Amino acid sequence: MKKQSMIRNYSLMVMMGFVLTLPCSCTKSEGAPSDRPNGHTKRIINTPFAPKVIGPYSQAVEINGMLFISGQVPVDPVTDKIVGGGITEQSEQVMKNIGAILKAAGYEYSDVVKSTCLMSDLGNFTAMNDVYGKYYPIDPPARATFAVVKLPLEALIEIETIAVRSR
């Protein structure tokens, strides 16, 4: 009986084969923060300045001063289409989308502590890295980059981000 109770009080988030356990009883909230019985607050972030979600997930979730941004692909939020051009243009759009979500949540690029980059072709790494580096010129976040077989909407790049409130 104790084991069942403990499971209900934890939210599990599976990311790239790792399980992150947050002590909270999570139910989806819409926009406004929702107070949890254990004192933790979960806030769903949604901005029209980043692409609309295309499935059962949020643009970002904030809890305990941490912001978890879902993987961003190079969709222009105005046209709802992948931007034209190659990896440079697509990387730029992904970083703009991340910036829009950071801003909507009250964070900055300097608050980012971890990025995970998914690329359809690691031959594009240098060009992507040049764009990425412009957004993190000082104290860049930790990062992992993986080659994947295919990304949503035939994108060349997708980046997910974790930020921590530093002020």
C-alpha positions as CSV (number, residue, x, y, z in Angstrom):
1,M,0.0,0.0,0.0
2,K,2.8,2.4,0.8
3,K,4.4,1.8,-2.5
4,Q,1.3,2.7,-4.4
5,S,1.0,5.9,-2.4
6,M,4.6,6.8,-3.1
7,I,4.1,6.3,-6.9
8,R,1.2,8.7,-7.0
9,N,3.3,11.4,-5.4
10,Y,6.0,11.4,-8.0
11,S,5.9,12.6,-11.6
12,L,8.3,10.7,-13.9
13,M,9.7,12.4,-17.0
14,V,11.5,10.1,-19.4
15,M,14.2,11.9,-21.5
16,M,16.6,10.1,-23.8
17,G,16.4,6.9,-21.6
18,F,16.9,8.7,-18.3
19,V,14.2,9.1,-15.7
20,L,13.9,12.4,-13.8
21,T,11.8,12.2,-10.7
22,L,10.2,15.3,-9.3
23,P,8.3,15.1,-6.0
24,C,4.9,16.3,-7.1
25,S,1.5,15.1,-7.9
26,C,1.2,16.4,-11.4
27,T,-2.0,17.2,-13.2
28,K,-2.0,19.4,-16.3
29,S,-2.7,23.1,-15.6
30,E,-3.6,25.6,-18.3
31,G,-1.5,28.7,-18.3
32,A,-1.7,29.8,-14.7
33,P,0.4,28.2,-12.0
34,S,-1.3,25.5,-10.0
35,D,-0.4,24.9,-6.4
36,R,0.3,21.3,-5.4
37,P,-0.5,19.9,-2.0
38,N,3.2,19.4,-1.3
39,G,4.0,23.1,-2.1
40,H,5.4,22.6,-5.6
41,T,4.0,24.8,-8.4
42,K,3.8,23.6,-12.1
43,R,3.2,26.2,-14.8
44,I,2.5,25.4,-18.4
45,I,4.2,27.9,-20.8
46,N,2.5,28.7,-24.1
47,T,3.3,31.6,-26.4
48,P,2.1,32.5,-29.9
49,F,5.7,33.6,-30.7
50,A,6.8,29.9,-30.9
51,P,5.3,27.1,-33.0
52,K,2.1,25.5,-31.9
53,V,2.4,22.1,-30.4
54,I,1.5,19.3,-32.7
55,G,0.7,16.6,-30.1
56,P,-0.1,16.0,-26.5
57,Y,2.7,18.0,-24.9
58,S,3.4,21.6,-23.9
59,Q,5.9,24.2,-25.4
60,A,7.5,24.3,-21.9
61,V,6.8,23.4,-18.3
62,E,8.2,25.3,-15.3
63,I,8.5,23.8,-11.9
64,N,10.7,24.8,-8.9
65,G,12.6,27.5,-10.9
66,M,13.4,25.0,-13.7
67,L,12.1,25.4,-17.2
68,F,11.9,22.4,-19.5
69,I,11.4,23.4,-23.1
70,S,10.1,20.7,-25.5
71,G,12.2,20.0,-28.6
72,Q,11.9,22.9,-31.0
73,V,12.0,22.4,-34.8
74,P,12.6,25.2,-37.3
75,V,8.9,26.1,-37.8
76,D,8.1,29.8,-38.3
77,P,5.2,30.5,-35.8
78,V,3.7,33.0,-38.3
79,T,3.4,30.6,-41.2
80,D,3.4,27.3,-39.3
81,K,5.9,25.9,-41.9
82,I,9.5,24.9,-41.8
83,V,11.8,27.8,-42.8
84,G,13.4,27.7,-46.2
85,G,17.1,27.3,-46.6
86,G,19.5,24.9,-45.0
87,I,20.9,24.1,-41.6
88,T,22.0,27.7,-40.9
89,E,18.5,29.1,-41.4
90,Q,16.9,26.2,-39.6
91,S,19.2,26.5,-36.6
92,E,18.6,30.2,-36.4
93,Q,14.8,29.6,-36.4
94,V,15.1,26.9,-33.7
95,M,17.1,29.3,-31.5
96,K,14.5,32.1,-32.1
97,N,11.7,29.7,-31.0
98,I,13.7,28.8,-27.9
99,G,14.2,32.5,-27.2
100,A,10.5,33.2,-27.5
101,I,9.6,30.5,-25.0
102,L,12.4,31.6,-22.6
103,K,11.1,35.2,-22.8
104,A,7.4,34.1,-22.3
105,A,8.5,32.3,-19.1
106,G,10.7,35.1,-17.8
107,Y,14.0,33.5,-18.5
108,E,17.0,34.4,-20.7
109,Y,19.5,32.5,-22.8
110,S,22.0,32.9,-19.9
111,D,19.7,30.8,-17.7
112,V,20.0,27.8,-20.0
113,V,22.0,25.0,-18.4
114,K,21.5,22.1,-20.8
115,S,20.6,21.6,-24.5
116,T,20.0,18.4,-26.4
117,C,20.5,18.8,-30.1
118,L,19.0,16.2,-32.5
119,M,20.3,16.4,-36.1
120,S,19.4,14.4,-39.2
121,D,23.0,14.8,-40.5
122,L,26.0,15.3,-38.3
123,G,27.8,16.6,-41.4
124,N,25.8,19.9,-40.6
125,F,27.3,20.1,-37.1
126,T,29.8,22.9,-37.8
127,A,27.2,25.2,-39.4
128,M,24.7,24.5,-36.6
129,N,27.4,25.1,-34.0
130,D,28.2,28.5,-35.5
131,V,24.6,29.6,-35.1
132,Y,24.2,28.0,-31.6
133,G,27.4,29.7,-30.4
134,K,26.0,33.2,-31.1
135,Y,23.3,32.6,-28.6
136,Y,25.7,31.4,-25.8
137,P,28.8,33.5,-26.2
138,I,29.7,33.3,-22.4
139,D,29.4,30.3,-20.2
140,P,27.5,28.1,-22.7
141,P,25.2,25.4,-21.3
142,A,26.1,21.7,-21.2
143,R,25.1,20.0,-24.4
144,A,24.6,16.7,-26.1
145,T,24.2,16.2,-29.8
146,F,22.8,13.1,-31.5
147,A,22.3,12.0,-35.0
148,V,18.8,10.7,-35.6
149,V,17.3,8.9,-38.6
150,K,14.4,11.4,-39.1
151,L,12.9,14.5,-37.4
152,P,9.4,15.7,-37.4
153,L,8.3,17.6,-40.5
154,E,11.6,16.6,-42.2
155,A,13.5,19.2,-40.1
156,L,17.3,19.1,-40.1
157,I,17.6,20.1,-36.4
158,E,15.6,19.9,-33.2
159,I,16.8,21.3,-29.8
160,E,15.3,20.8,-26.4
161,T,16.4,23.0,-23.5
162,I,16.5,23.1,-19.8
163,A,16.9,26.5,-18.0
164,V,17.2,27.3,-14.3
165,R,16.2,30.6,-12.8
166,S,19.5,32.3,-11.7
167,R,18.1,35.4,-10.1
